[in-house]
């Protein structure tokens, strides 16, 4: 029997240099069941750039979309879920 799709938030995050310098063009594609600000806060520690949200959507089965996006951008993967 298939498991039911869970409601979660699919997000895309980016990096920004608050000092106005160049920011690396890396994007994080992920899913959270918590809020985007809480997720950013957990990722921000030790990061010299400010993490900003670019896109988010709450949906049933967001993890399926995330998995497909990871496959699509696999050639651009830098580390874990950063592309």
trRosetta pair geometry for C-beta under 8 A, 3 or more apart (Angstrom, degrees):
i j d omega theta_ij theta_ji phi_ij phi_ji
5 60 4.2 83 113 166 121 95
5 61 3.7 -39 -152 -57 132 88
5 64 7.5 -50 -126 -11 113 123
6 33 7.4 -40 148 -96 124 118
6 60 7.0 173 92 -144 16 65
6 61 7.5 122 47 -64 49 38
6 63 7.3 35 57 -1 101 119
7 33 8.0 96 98 -127 63 87
7 58 6.4 30 180 174 97 95
7 59 7.0 -153 -139 116 68 17
7 60 5.2 -41 -84 -85 69 63
7 62 7.7 59 -164 -8 36 108
8 31 5.0 53 126 179 133 105
8 32 6.4 175 -176 85 102 26
8 33 4.9 -66 -117 -84 96 69
8 58 7.2 -147 117 -143 20 69
8 59 7.5 -29 62 63 55 56
8 62 4.5 -123 76 43 89 126
8 63 6.5 47 50 -39 141 87
9 31 6.7 153 78 -156 47 59
9 32 5.3 -22 61 64 101 78
9 33 7.3 156 13 -99 84 22
9 35 7.9 52 9 -133 160 28
9 36 6.5 -110 136 -61 152 86
9 56 5.4 7 180 -172 109 109
9 57 7.0 163 -151 80 66 30
9 58 5.0 -37 -93 -92 76 71
9 59 8.0 105 -112 17 34 65
9 62 6.4 124 122 -143 4 178
10 29 7.8 -5 -174 -171 88 80
10 30 7.7 175 -151 97 51 34
10 31 5.5 -27 -97 -98 58 81
10 56 6.7 167 85 -148 51 56
10 57 5.5 -9 55 58 97 83
10 58 8.0 174 17 -92 69 23
10 59 6.4 -14 0 32 111 110
10 62 4.0 -155 -46 -164 95 113
10 65 5.4 -27 -98 83 156 126
10 66 5.7 -158 -124 -62 101 93
11 28 7.7 11 107 102 94 90
11 29 7.6 177 90 -146 50 41
11 30 5.8 -16 60 66 90 76
11 31 7.3 154 16 -96 78 30
11 32 6.7 -3 5 13 124 104
11 36 5.7 145 -103 -114 148 105
11 39 6.9 145 39 85 157 155
11 53 6.3 -68 -162 -136 117 99
11 55 6.7 163 -153 90 50 60
11 56 4.3 -8 -103 -100 85 93
12 27 5.6 -3 -172 -180 97 114
12 28 7.0 158 -156 78 45 52
12 29 5.5 -10 -103 -98 78 70
12 53 7.6 101 78 -164 53 61
12 54 4.7 -53 100 66 97 109
12 55 4.4 25 38 48 107 100
12 56 7.5 -154 23 -66 61 58
13 27 6.7 154 75 -161 47 60
13 28 4.2 -7 53 52 103 104
13 30 7.5 -9 3 24 109 107
13 40 6.6 164 -121 -99 139 92
13 43 7.4 102 102 79 170 159
13 51 5.3 9 174 -177 128 101
13 52 6.7 153 -160 77 76 36
13 53 5.8 -50 -105 -102 74 47
13 54 6.5 164 -117 6 19 89
14 23 7.6 76 155 132 95 139
14 25 7.8 -27 -150 -148 104 52
14 26 7.4 149 -144 84 58 52
14 27 5.5 -26 -91 -105 74 77
14 28 7.8 -158 -66 17 29 76
14 51 7.4 154 78 -154 33 56
14 52 5.5 -26 65 64 84 89
14 54 5.0 72 -14 -45 110 120
15 23 4.7 -175 110 -179 92 115
15 24 5.8 22 65 60 145 77
15 25 7.9 -146 47 -103 101 18
15 26 5.8 39 -2 56 122 90
15 47 7.6 -132 -121 172 108 123
15 49 3.9 37 -170 123 106 148
15 50 7.1 129 -161 68 56 45
15 51 6.3 -36 -100 -99 60 57
15 52 7.5 137 -118 18 11 84
16 23 5.4 -58 -122 -81 26 161
16 49 6.2 142 57 178 31 99
16 50 4.7 -37 69 69 90 98
16 51 7.8 156 20 -99 82 10
16 52 5.0 32 -6 -9 125 127
17 20 6.4 -73 107 42 102 12
17 21 4.3 -80 139 60 158 78
17 22 6.6 57 0 73 148 22
17 23 4.6 -160 -16 -68 90 89
17 49 5.7 -63 -77 -123 61 91
17 50 7.4 153 -101 17 14 89
18 50 5.1 73 -42 -18 105 132
23 49 5.6 103 -135 -137 101 136
24 49 7.3 -122 29 -38 88 159
26 78 5.9 -62 -122 23 118 151
26 82 4.8 9 177 -179 120 108
26 83 6.8 147 -157 72 68 32
27 54 7.1 -40 -135 17 110 148
27 82 7.1 151 74 -154 31 60
27 83 5.3 -30 64 64 85 86
28 43 7.2 -82 -14 -156 179 162
28 51 7.5 -6 17 -147 134 119
28 81 5.3 62 -156 112 79 97
28 82 5.2 -34 -87 -94 77 68
28 83 7.6 150 -93 15 27 74
29 66 6.1 163 146 -144 97 79
29 69 5.0 -134 177 117 155 132
29 70 6.4 -165 88 -70 128 73
29 73 7.1 125 -1 44 147 144
29 81 5.7 -130 61 178 62 99
29 83 6.4 12 -2 5 108 123
30 39 7.3 -179 97 -178 132 140
30 66 6.5 39 -149 -139 21 132
30 81 5.1 69 -72 148 96 158
31 62 5.0 149 -124 114 117 110
31 63 5.0 -80 3 -87 174 70
31 66 4.7 -90 -37 -44 111 155
32 35 7.6 -46 117 60 132 12
32 36 7.1 150 55 -88 139 48
32 38 7.7 173 168 80 148 97
32 39 4.5 -104 -67 -77 163 137
34 38 4.6 -81 144 81 125 135
34 39 5.9 152 80 -53 106 87
35 38 4.6 93 61 8 86 103
35 39 7.0 -151 95 -6 45 86
36 39 5.6 -55 -146 37 34 112
36 40 6.2 35 156 -20 67 104
36 53 5.2 28 170 -86 139 142
36 56 5.4 -83 -77 -74 138 163
37 40 5.7 -52 -144 37 32 111
37 41 6.2 37 155 -24 64 106
38 41 5.5 -52 -148 34 32 116
38 42 6.6 31 154 -19 64 104
39 42 5.9 -56 -153 34 32 110
39 43 6.5 19 153 -9 65 110
40 43 5.9 -67 -149 44 32 104
40 44 5.9 45 154 -43 70 107
40 51 4.9 -173 -151 97 94 117
40 52 7.8 41 -130 -100 140 18
40 53 6.8 -89 -64 -51 132 90
41 44 5.7 -44 -139 16 28 119
42 45 7.3 -40 -175 2 31 107
43 47 6.8 24 141 -25 74 143
43 51 5.6 41 97 -30 115 173
44 47 5.4 -104 -158 37 41 117
44 50 7.6 2 -131 -140 109 50
44 51 5.4 -129 -88 19 81 116
47 50 7.9 135 110 -88 112 17
47 51 6.3 39 98 -39 159 104
53 56 5.9 -31 -169 -26 127 115
57 62 7.3 175 90 -112 82 117
58 62 7.4 -74 -153 -57 34 138
59 62 4.7 124 66 -69 91 90
59 65 7.2 43 78 1 140 141
61 64 4.6 -15 174 15 96 119
61 65 7.0 99 125 -15 81 89
62 65 5.6 -54 -157 37 46 112
62 66 6.2 51 145 -24 73 104
63 66 5.3 -47 -144 36 37 118
63 67 6.3 43 154 -23 66 101
64 67 5.8 -50 -150 33 30 112
64 68 6.6 28 151 -15 62 106
65 68 5.8 -58 -152 39 32 111
65 69 6.3 33 152 -19 67 106
66 69 5.8 -57 -148 37 30 110
66 70 6.4 33 153 -21 65 105
67 70 5.7 -53 -151 34 30 114
67 71 6.7 30 151 -18 63 104
68 71 5.6 -53 -151 35 35 112
68 72 6.3 37 151 -22 67 105
69 72 5.5 -50 -144 35 34 114
69 73 6.2 4 165 7 68 111
70 73 6.5 -71 -140 54 24 89
70 74 6.5 60 153 -73 61 79
70 77 7.6 44 -162 -84 79 119
70 81 7.0 -66 -102 -126 113 79
71 74 5.6 -13 -152 -34 31 116
73 76 4.8 -56 -177 48 86 111
73 77 6.8 119 124 -56 83 72
73 83 4.5 13 147 -143 134 155
74 77 5.6 -21 -157 -20 42 117
76 83 4.5 61 109 -170 104 94
77 80 8.0 -164 -169 70 105 17
77 82 7.4 101 -158 79 60 52
77 83 5.6 -46 -95 -101 46 78
78 82 4.8 -52 59 104 106 99
78 83 6.5 164 1 -114 87 21
79 82 5.2 12 59 45 73 114
